[in-house]
Amino acid sequence: MRYRLTFIAGLATGYVLGSRAGRERYEQLRKAAQRVSQNPAVRNTAESAALTGREAASKAFGTVSAKVGDRLPASVTDRVRSLREQRDSDEDDWGTSNT
């Protein structure tokens, strides 16, 4: 599915950049893309996908650090610790819109 979406995005980009239809057609395409991106259903789906991705990354991080944590050099361990402290102190509000 990812490759299909990449192909469609590339096709649309190629059409826009190589189109001989001119500025008017470009503006029509831009407005249509803007309408799609501002659609609440699309925004909610994107936010849901981002949340799912963050949760999966967090689980993977925990699993990997549990398996290789003891084998890492001290400099890497210190850097991971500082990144964890930064992440814990900064609450990110990504994906919490009111749409």
Secondary structure, 3 states (H helix, E strand, C coil): CHHHHHHHHHHHHHHHHHCCCCHHHHHHHHHHHHHHHHCHHHHHHHHHHHHHHHHHHHHHHHHHHHHHHHHCCHHHHHHHHHHHHHHHHCCCCCCCCCC
